[in-house]
């Protein structure tokens, strides 16, 4: 055990008042943020002194403290006291009124400023949620901070996710977008899609708005789905064709979901392989690997799949495939392919076909009788435009945008306006 690891352990023991605990074990982890920086953390399990073994189901005993800390900055990433119970006699404790005490502690702990970099999202009994912001403006991809505490005000849960960028990564400007200036985009983003209602076992044809971010100067638009996974994608958009199938079954390999990190890697801040760009040669080999996989597993589907994008994660290159022809439903037909990053061969895949087949049991959608123009006239006053700072991977900057959205849709079979959350 290095002196740095000992320092992290003692720092944690003191910070959380863990005199009634002993260190059961620790491990290292790493992740790559949207700036392609590798972050190493040390995750520790602290057992209460009276607990000498794990529960029969291998779960941790009540009161166990699972604490994750950035090994280089010593900043807290997460802290979980199992079952919301803590045996710490001192450490992190909040005074009433709890919200103000917690905000002050977060500012001290993270160096972030309330109202400028994070703001209150919701407050419940013993549980407070905050969300990332830039000068009070929402951020995408969004970050969050959550804190739970017991009836004595003692911390029982903490987590922080997101980037919370420094000022040099933000292109600040005065927000100038308005709905009136986006009339052309409003109608363009209105799409006829099929919404499944699980409660009624029915599929509704609905005109609904496809969310989109528009740059403040209208020079850039970014689809909302781009930020679902918060990764930097390599866009491919290539239809995969082949002349003949491969008459040999595809054999899956087990996916290694856990990255084994050594102490030496963590202390030296070795860049994660996931932080490296996908080279032109790797890209070409991935396309060939995906094609050979399809020729085996989907032999009759030549030209039916589009390779949308590639990205790295946990030692694999992930390939996202979408069906070339979709059914205009909210949930699209997709296949995620796992490619071994060293051998550049497909080792496993996930197909959402089984999930989509659930909808085959639903009542078929009624025929659309309302036109797009008619639907637009019905809900054009219900559109929303909210300011957001959006991370633009090409510029490596947070750019001020407006998020165009609408909580309502128009049922295409009868013209009824409906809240999308009700479907």
Secondary structure, 3 states (H helix, E strand, C coil): CCHHHHHHHHHHHHHCCCCCEEEEEEEEEEEECCCCCEEEEEEEEEEECCCCCCCCCCCCCCCCEEEEEECCCCCEEEEEEHHHCCCCCCCCECCCCHHHHHHHHHHHHHCCCECCCEEEEEEECCEEEEEEEECCEEEECCCEEEEEECCCCEEEEEEEECCCCCHHHEECCCCCCCHHHHHHHHHHCEEEEEEEECCCCEEEEEEEECCEEEECCCCCEEEHHHHCCCCCCEEEEEEECCCCCCCCCCCCCCCCCCCCCCHHHHHHCCCCHHHCCCCHHHHHHHHHHHHHHHHHHCCCCCCCEEEEEEEEECCEEEEEEEECCCCCECCCCEEEEEEECCCCCEEEEEECHHHHHHHHHCECCCCCCCCHHHHHHHHHHHCEEEEEEEEECCCCEEEEEEEEECCEEEECCCCCEEEHHHC
